């Protein structure tokens, strides 16, 4: 044994100590989690809030951590990363339970509880307590806290809110798929996002029914979009594509025709499919759009061009097209997105995105995450500067409520067209009807 070598027993201790320390941390964390789960499931929200306050705030008002009960403190946590993880998971244990029961007031109370505590105003002789106060303050000024605030969403919120708050459902989708978030946060985000979307679908269906009925009060169901009375005309324009050239039929035909194609051939086919029957007043714009997308796809996975297309490759190339159309880096809008919106073509973009989802439903979550990325990019700007994005999202919401959900919309002719020389379809002669789909593909 050399003079620099360590005895085997000491080496063993050096390995075991960190493991034992981490194990003890996890055991203590699980005790706190179990305590909160039991309280939030069996007691009123006030009791759960009180216990949370004892754990993370009251203990910081003590003179010394030595005087704090193990049950009511977090003194065993020795680094900020673990402190934040513990705090986040505790928050979402409460939020997940309340959100599933649509109890939004206690969620708001939890958020206010954290926001109203100002560690810097309360000094302590304990160095460790002061460290905890700093960690808590850091959390309240972090993106984690901003994500928590999304759960204070209320369907009947009449206060003036930031424009991005209207699209909370997409920001929640992004949270639900972020593997860095606690499982409680992912579950809560997925549930609340679905609730918001379901409410929009219901409100849209009821608004359409009421607004076309002279016997019912239009004011009973509010227009869930911000597009005003023009929303009915837009819906008719979207629903009119039926029969042989409906978007669903085109998607089914495309899927059958591209079976056993190589990736290289599929890249060409998907471009033809996406641009088939795309209406635009500017053919030059369409050509620029098509060429830009073609350039992006031709170089993508070129080494796999000879492989046959399968479900995995279909998902990956669909995700890639979505990236090209929205945001390629998850941070700023792509050139194609800016091109279409700056030329006032939000419906064109939405229809192309819909056609992607109809051939690959599994990419829906990826698309919604990309929309969340766009919202996060634009939310620092005032609403007046984001009109194009907002218009796009509103049209997206309506289109996907019509085509990619479990409600079927149909356009029925109610009166004869005006016998004039105008060959343009008179949408005023039609009414929109909705019904639940019996067979759901996905």
Residue pairs with C-beta under 8 A, 6 or more apart in sequence:
6 14
24 76
25 76
25 77
25 82
28 76
29 82
29 86
29 89
32 55
32 74
32 86
32 90
33 89
33 90
33 93
35 51
35 71
36 48
36 51
36 52
36 90
36 93
36 94
37 93
39 47
39 48
39 51
40 48
40 93
40 94
40 97
40 98
41 97
45 98
45 103
45 105
45 106
45 109
46 106
48 94
48 106
49 94
49 106
49 109
49 110
49 113
52 90
52 91
52 94
52 110
52 113
53 113
54 72
55 72
55 73
55 74
55 90
56 74
56 87
56 90
56 136
57 113
57 117
57 136
58 72
59 65
59 68
59 72
59 73
59 74
59 75
59 129
59 132
60 119
60 122
60 124
60 129
60 132
60 133
60 136
61 122
62 68
62 124
62 126
62 129
63 124
63 125
63 126
64 125
64 126
64 129
65 73
65 75
65 126
65 128
65 129
68 75
70 76
74 83
74 86
74 132
75 128
77 83
77 86
80 135
80 138
83 132
83 135
84 135
84 138
84 139
84 142
84 144
85 182
87 136
87 139
88 144
88 148
88 181
88 182
88 185
89 182
89 184
89 185
91 110
91 148
92 148
92 182
92 184
92 185
92 188
93 184
94 106
94 107
94 110
95 107
95 110
95 148
95 151
95 184
95 185
95 188
96 184
96 185
96 187
96 188
96 191
98 104
98 106
98 107
99 107
99 151
99 188
99 191
99 192
99 195
100 188
100 191
102 195
104 151
104 152
104 153
104 154
107 151
107 152
108 152
110 148
111 148
111 149
111 151
111 152
114 136
114 139
114 140
114 145
114 148
115 140
117 136
117 140
118 137
119 132
119 133
119 134
119 136
119 137
120 133
120 137
122 133
123 130
124 130
124 133
139 145
147 171
147 175
147 185
150 168
150 171
150 172
150 175
150 189
150 192
151 188
151 192
153 165
153 168
153 192
153 196
155 196
155 199
162 379
163 379
163 383
163 386
163 390
164 171
164 375
164 378
164 379
166 226
167 371
167 375
167 393
168 192
168 193
168 196
169 193
169 196
169 197
169 200
169 368
170 193
170 368
170 369
170 371
170 372
170 375
170 393
171 372
171 375
171 376
172 189
172 190
172 192
172 193
172 196
173 189
173 190
173 193
173 365
173 368
173 369
173 372
174 368
174 369
174 372
174 373
175 181
175 185
175 186
175 189
176 186
176 187
176 189
176 190
176 193
177 186
177 365
177 369
178 186
181 189
199 224
200 224
200 397
200 401
201 401
201 405
201 407
203 221
203 222
203 224
204 224
204 225
204 398
204 401
205 407
205 434
206 220
206 221
207 221
207 222
207 223
207 224
207 231
208 232
208 235
208 409
208 432
208 434
209 216
209 221
209 434
210 216
210 217
210 218
210 220
210 221
211 218
211 223
211 229
211 232
212 232
212 431
212 432
223 229
223 231
225 231
225 394
225 397
225 398
226 390
226 394
227 234
227 391
227 394
227 395
227 398
231 398
232 432
233 427
234 347
234 395
234 398
235 398
235 402
235 409
235 432
236 411
236 427
236 430
236 432
237 347
237 427
238 398
238 399
238 402
238 403
239 402
239 409
239 410
239 411
239 432
240 411
240 425
240 427
240 430
241 247
242 410
242 411
243 249
245 277
247 351
247 354
247 355
247 358
247 403
248 358
248 403
250 273
250 276
250 277
250 355
250 358
251 355
251 358
251 359
254 269
254 270
254 273
254 359
255 359
257 269
258 265
258 266
258 269
258 270
258 309
259 309
260 308
260 309
261 269
261 308
261 309
262 305
262 306
262 307
262 308
262 309
263 301
263 304
263 305
263 306
263 307
263 308
263 309
263 313
263 317
264 305
264 306
266 309
266 313
266 317
267 297
267 298
267 300
267 305
267 317
270 297
270 317
270 321
271 290
271 293
271 294
271 297
273 355
273 359
274 293
274 321
274 352
274 355
274 356
275 286
275 290
275 352
278 286
278 348
278 351
278 352
279 348
280 286
280 345
280 348
282 343
285 339
285 343
285 345
288 339
289 336
289 339
289 340
292 324
292 335
292 336
292 339
293 321
293 324
293 325
293 336
296 320
296 324
297 317
297 320
297 321
297 324
300 317
300 320
301 316
301 317
304 313
307 313
309 317
314 359
314 360
315 360
315 362
315 363
318 356
318 359
318 360
318 363
318 366
319 363
319 366
321 356
322 353
322 356
322 363
322 366
322 367
322 370
323 334
323 370
324 334
324 336
325 334
325 336
325 337
325 349
325 352
325 353
326 333
326 334
326 337
326 353
326 367
326 370
326 371
326 373
326 374
327 333
327 334
327 337
327 370
327 373
327 374
327 377
328 334
330 370
330 373
331 373
331 377
332 377
333 341
333 374
333 377
337 349
337 374
340 346
340 348
340 349
341 349
341 388
341 389
341 392
342 388
344 388
346 388
346 391
346 392
346 395
346 396
347 395
347 399
349 392
350 392
350 395
350 396
350 399
351 399
353 367
353 396
354 399
354 400
354 403
354 404
356 363
356 367
357 363
357 364
357 367
357 400
357 404
358 403
358 404
361 404
361 441
361 442
362 442
364 404
371 393
371 396
374 389
375 389
375 393
378 386
378 389
383 390
401 407
402 409
406 436
406 437
406 440
407 434
407 435
407 436
407 437
408 434
408 435
408 436
408 437
409 432
409 433
409 434
410 432
410 433
410 434
410 435
411 430
411 431
411 432
411 433
412 430
412 431
412 432
412 433
413 429
413 430
414 429
414 430
414 431
415 429
416 429
417 425
417 426
417 429
418 426
418 429
